[in-house]
Amino acid sequence: MSSHVALQGPLHRLRQFYELTKPRVVSLIVFCAVIGMFLGTPAGEWVPLGVLLAATVGIALVAGAAAAVNCLVEQKIDAVMARTRARPLPRGELTSMQTLFFAAIIGGAGMWLLHQFVNPLTAWLTFGTFVGYAVIYTVILKPATPQNIVIGGASGAMPPVLGWAAVTGEVAPQALILFLIIFAWTPPHFWSLALYRTQEYARAGLPMLPVTHGRKFTQLHVLLYTVILVAASLMPFAFGMSGWLYLAAAVLLGGVFLGYAWMIFRRYEDAVARAAFKYSIVYLALLFAALLVDHYIPR
């Protein structure tokens, strides 16, 4: 029994630090970065294994560090929101100093990996993304403006650009198209969540769009940004980055997303907004997966 308890202690502590990195969010970030690496590689060729591993781990570590800083800054807000109050800091299971030290260690390790084994451009772009999310979005924008998601979405849209830069050493127009897709995806994704969590955001004092401008205004903007997203998702085909398989997937996936957005706009229910939020994650993953599959289909 004593040995089990002794083992449970360190494992539980490791689990707490792991939770600070928001693993589900980071997994989507890393997935989009890896897709960017493969799309930046000529069709028929593969990403060099060393670059793939170093870039994947490096980006994951820096993204995890940014998430930990976000948890540190927002621990009081997290404590009053149902979906975040179980995080380690609100529960008092980790201290602010432990969190800061952890973020510095994994963030520094990630930057070192990217600079040493990938290229300096990817390292600096990743550092800029870290600053954009952990400082500009979390500290400055989120508590100050209902456009926090729109402006701060630039940081969340960077992963495919980082992946592209990792294998090419540059930021090409094709990478910016991938950036634009995630940038346009971010508002309907987060505002769907904010619609059915409006009261929690209000109690936390955060100026999310449904809190400051009301539900109807937010419903309209979910629809408008979804239209922009679907248009942006067609750009890889229009610019010759992809073929007919991706186009079919983009139209199908986008049609479903538009359906959710239209239901949110015309006959809002919390259940619909919740379903739209969940689908938005599936949408982005499948859209980028379709890009990857299409990239390796012989033309």
C-alpha positions as CSV (number, residue, x, y, z in Angstrom):
1,M,0.0,0.0,0.0
2,S,2.8,2.4,1.0
3,S,4.7,1.8,-2.3
4,H,1.5,2.5,-4.2
5,V,0.9,5.8,-2.4
6,A,4.6,6.7,-2.9
7,L,4.2,6.0,-6.7
8,Q,0.9,7.8,-6.9
9,G,2.4,11.1,-5.5
10,P,5.0,11.7,-8.3
11,L,2.6,10.4,-11.0
12,H,-0.1,12.7,-9.8
13,R,2.3,15.7,-9.8
14,L,3.4,14.9,-13.3
15,R,-0.3,14.7,-14.4
16,Q,-0.8,18.2,-12.9
17,F,2.0,19.7,-14.9
18,Y,0.8,17.8,-18.0
19,E,-2.7,19.4,-17.5
20,L,-1.1,22.9,-17.5
21,T,-0.1,22.3,-21.1
22,K,-3.7,22.0,-22.3
23,P,-2.9,18.7,-24.2
24,R,-6.1,18.6,-26.3
25,V,-5.4,22.2,-27.6
26,V,-1.7,21.5,-28.1
27,S,-2.5,18.3,-30.0
28,L,-4.5,20.2,-32.6
29,I,-1.7,22.8,-32.8
30,V,0.9,20.2,-33.4
31,F,-1.3,18.4,-35.9
32,C,-1.7,21.5,-38.0
33,A,2.1,22.2,-37.8
34,V,2.9,18.7,-39.0
35,I,0.4,19.1,-41.9
36,G,2.3,22.3,-42.7
37,M,5.6,20.4,-42.8
38,F,4.2,17.8,-45.2
39,L,2.5,20.4,-47.4
40,G,5.8,22.4,-47.6
41,T,7.5,19.3,-48.9
42,P,7.3,18.6,-52.6
43,A,4.6,16.0,-53.5
44,G,6.0,12.5,-53.6
45,E,8.7,13.4,-51.1
46,W,8.7,13.1,-47.3
47,V,9.7,15.4,-44.5
48,P,13.3,14.5,-43.2
49,L,12.8,12.4,-40.1
50,G,15.1,14.6,-38.0
51,V,13.3,17.8,-38.9
52,L,9.9,16.2,-38.4
53,L,10.8,15.0,-34.9
54,A,12.7,18.1,-33.7
55,A,10.0,20.5,-35.1
56,T,7.1,18.5,-33.7
57,V,8.6,18.2,-30.2
58,G,9.9,21.8,-30.2
59,I,6.6,23.3,-31.3
60,A,4.7,21.1,-28.8
61,L,6.9,22.2,-25.9
62,V,6.7,25.9,-26.7
63,A,2.9,25.6,-27.2
64,G,2.7,23.8,-23.9
65,A,4.7,26.6,-22.2
66,A,2.3,29.2,-23.7
67,A,-0.7,27.2,-22.3
68,A,0.9,27.1,-18.9
69,V,1.4,30.8,-18.9
70,N,-2.2,31.3,-19.9
71,C,-3.2,29.1,-16.9
72,L,-1.0,31.1,-14.6
73,V,-2.4,34.5,-15.7
74,E,-6.0,33.3,-15.8
75,Q,-6.1,31.2,-12.6
76,K,-8.6,33.5,-10.9
77,I,-10.8,33.6,-13.9
78,D,-10.5,29.8,-14.3
79,A,-11.7,29.4,-10.7
80,V,-15.1,30.8,-11.4
81,M,-15.8,29.0,-14.7
82,A,-17.2,25.5,-14.7
83,R,-15.1,24.2,-17.6
84,T,-11.8,25.4,-16.1
85,R,-12.2,25.3,-12.3
86,A,-10.7,21.8,-12.1
87,R,-7.3,22.9,-13.5
88,P,-4.4,22.5,-11.1
89,L,-3.9,26.2,-10.2
90,P,-7.5,26.9,-9.2
91,R,-7.5,23.7,-7.2
92,G,-4.3,24.9,-5.4
93,E,-2.4,21.8,-6.4
94,L,0.4,23.8,-8.1
95,T,1.8,27.2,-7.2
96,S,2.4,30.2,-9.5
97,M,6.1,29.8,-9.1
98,Q,6.0,26.1,-10.0
99,T,4.0,26.9,-13.1
100,L,6.3,29.7,-14.2
101,F,9.4,27.6,-13.7
102,F,7.8,24.7,-15.6
103,A,6.8,27.0,-18.5
104,A,10.3,28.4,-18.6
105,I,11.9,24.9,-18.7
106,I,9.8,23.4,-21.4
107,G,9.6,26.6,-23.4
108,G,13.4,27.0,-23.3
109,A,13.9,23.4,-24.3
110,G,11.5,23.8,-27.2
111,M,13.3,26.9,-28.5
112,W,16.6,25.2,-28.2
113,L,15.4,22.2,-30.2
114,L,14.0,24.4,-32.9
115,H,17.0,26.6,-33.2
116,Q,19.6,23.8,-33.1
117,F,17.9,21.1,-35.2
118,V,15.4,22.9,-37.4
119,N,16.2,26.5,-38.3
120,P,16.4,29.9,-36.7
121,L,13.4,31.2,-38.7
122,T,11.1,28.5,-37.2
123,A,12.5,29.2,-33.7
124,W,11.8,32.9,-33.9
125,L,8.4,32.5,-35.5
126,T,7.5,30.1,-32.7
127,F,8.8,32.5,-30.1
128,G,6.7,35.3,-31.7
129,T,3.7,33.0,-31.5
130,F,4.4,32.3,-27.9
131,V,4.5,36.0,-27.1
132,G,1.4,36.6,-29.2
133,Y,-0.7,34.1,-27.2
134,A,0.8,34.2,-23.7
135,V,1.2,38.0,-23.6
136,I,-0.6,39.9,-26.2
137,Y,-3.8,37.8,-26.2
138,T,-3.9,36.5,-22.7
139,V,-2.6,39.6,-20.8
140,I,-3.7,42.5,-23.0
141,L,-6.5,41.6,-25.4
142,K,-8.6,39.0,-23.6
143,P,-9.6,41.3,-20.7
144,A,-9.8,44.5,-22.8
145,T,-11.8,43.9,-26.0
146,P,-14.6,41.7,-27.4
147,Q,-12.4,41.4,-30.5
148,N,-9.9,39.5,-28.5
149,I,-10.6,36.3,-30.4
150,V,-10.3,37.9,-33.8
151,I,-7.0,39.7,-33.1
152,G,-5.6,37.0,-30.9
153,G,-6.5,34.4,-33.5
154,A,-3.4,35.3,-35.4
155,S,-1.3,33.4,-32.8
156,G,-3.5,30.4,-33.0
157,A,-3.3,30.4,-36.8
158,M,0.5,30.2,-36.9
159,P,1.1,26.4,-36.6
160,P,1.0,25.5,-40.3
161,V,3.2,28.5,-41.0
162,L,5.7,27.1,-38.4
163,G,5.6,23.7,-40.0
164,W,6.1,25.1,-43.5
165,A,9.0,27.2,-42.3
166,A,10.6,24.2,-40.6
167,V,11.0,22.3,-43.9
168,T,11.5,25.2,-46.4
169,G,13.2,27.9,-44.3
170,E,10.8,30.5,-45.6
171,V,7.2,31.7,-45.3
172,A,5.5,31.2,-48.7
173,P,2.1,32.4,-49.9
174,Q,0.8,28.9,-49.6
175,A,1.6,28.9,-45.9
176,L,-0.3,32.2,-45.5
177,I,-3.4,30.6,-47.1
178,L,-3.2,27.9,-44.4
179,F,-2.9,30.7,-41.8
180,L,-5.9,32.4,-43.2
181,I,-8.1,29.3,-42.9
182,I,-7.4,28.9,-39.2
183,F,-7.6,32.7,-38.6
184,A,-11.1,32.7,-40.1
185,W,-12.0,29.5,-38.2
186,T,-11.2,30.9,-34.8
187,P,-14.1,33.3,-34.3
188,P,-17.0,30.9,-35.1
189,H,-15.2,28.2,-33.1
190,F,-14.8,30.3,-29.9
191,W,-18.0,32.4,-30.2
192,S,-20.1,29.2,-30.4
193,L,-18.6,28.3,-27.1
194,A,-19.1,31.8,-25.7
195,L,-22.8,31.7,-26.6
196,Y,-23.6,28.9,-24.3
197,R,-21.1,30.0,-21.7
198,T,-22.1,33.7,-21.7
199,Q,-23.1,33.9,-18.0
200,E,-19.8,32.3,-16.9
201,Y,-17.8,34.8,-19.0
202,A,-19.9,37.6,-17.5
203,R,-19.2,36.5,-14.0
204,A,-15.5,36.3,-14.8
205,G,-15.5,39.8,-16.1
206,L,-14.3,38.9,-19.6
207,P,-15.7,41.1,-22.4
208,M,-16.6,38.2,-24.8
209,L,-18.8,39.3,-27.7
210,P,-22.1,37.9,-26.4
211,V,-21.4,39.6,-23.1
212,T,-20.7,43.0,-24.6
213,H,-22.9,43.0,-27.7
214,G,-25.6,40.4,-26.9
215,R,-26.6,37.0,-28.3
216,K,-28.2,38.2,-31.5
217,F,-25.2,40.2,-32.6
218,T,-22.9,37.2,-31.8
219,Q,-25.1,34.8,-33.7
220,L,-24.9,37.0,-36.8
221,H,-21.1,37.2,-36.6
222,V,-20.8,33.4,-36.2
223,L,-22.6,33.1,-39.5
224,L,-20.6,35.8,-41.2
225,Y,-17.2,34.4,-40.1
226,T,-18.3,30.9,-41.1
227,V,-19.0,32.2,-44.6
228,I,-15.6,33.8,-44.7
229,L,-14.1,30.5,-43.4
230,V,-15.7,28.4,-46.1
231,A,-14.5,30.9,-48.8
232,A,-11.0,30.7,-47.4
233,S,-11.1,26.9,-47.3
234,L,-11.5,26.9,-51.1
235,M,-8.3,28.9,-51.6
236,P,-5.9,25.9,-51.6
237,F,-7.8,24.5,-54.7
238,A,-8.0,27.9,-56.3
239,F,-4.3,28.5,-56.0
240,G,-3.3,25.0,-57.2
241,M,-2.2,23.7,-53.8
242,S,-4.7,20.9,-53.9
243,G,-6.9,18.8,-56.2
244,W,-10.5,17.7,-56.5
245,L,-10.4,15.4,-53.4
246,Y,-9.6,18.3,-51.1
247,L,-12.2,20.5,-52.8
248,A,-14.9,17.9,-52.3
249,A,-13.9,17.6,-48.6
250,A,-13.8,21.4,-48.1
251,V,-17.3,21.8,-49.7
252,L,-18.8,19.0,-47.7
253,L,-17.2,19.9,-44.4
254,G,-17.9,23.6,-44.9
255,G,-21.6,22.9,-45.8
256,V,-22.1,21.2,-42.4
257,F,-20.4,24.1,-40.6
258,L,-22.6,26.5,-42.5
259,G,-25.6,24.5,-41.4
260,Y,-24.7,24.8,-37.8
261,A,-24.0,28.5,-38.2
262,W,-27.4,29.0,-39.9
263,M,-29.2,27.2,-37.1
264,I,-27.3,29.3,-34.5
265,F,-28.4,32.4,-36.4
266,R,-32.1,31.5,-37.1
267,R,-33.2,29.4,-34.1
268,Y,-30.6,29.5,-31.4
269,E,-30.4,26.8,-28.7
270,D,-27.5,26.1,-26.3
271,A,-27.4,22.5,-27.6
272,V,-26.9,23.7,-31.2
273,A,-24.0,26.0,-30.1
274,R,-22.4,23.2,-28.1
275,A,-22.7,20.9,-31.1
276,A,-21.2,23.6,-33.4
277,F,-18.3,24.1,-31.1
278,K,-17.5,20.4,-31.0
279,Y,-18.0,20.0,-34.8
280,S,-15.6,23.0,-35.4
281,I,-12.7,21.0,-33.9
282,V,-13.6,18.0,-36.0
283,Y,-14.0,20.2,-39.1
284,L,-10.5,21.7,-38.8
285,A,-8.8,18.3,-38.2
286,L,-10.6,16.7,-41.2
287,L,-10.0,19.7,-43.5
288,F,-6.2,19.6,-42.9
289,A,-6.2,15.8,-43.1
290,A,-7.9,16.1,-46.5
291,L,-5.2,18.5,-47.5
292,L,-2.5,16.0,-46.5
293,V,-4.1,13.1,-48.3
294,D,-4.7,15.2,-51.4
295,H,-1.1,16.3,-51.4
296,Y,0.2,12.8,-51.9
297,I,-2.3,11.6,-54.5
298,P,-0.6,11.4,-57.9
299,R,-1.9,14.0,-60.3
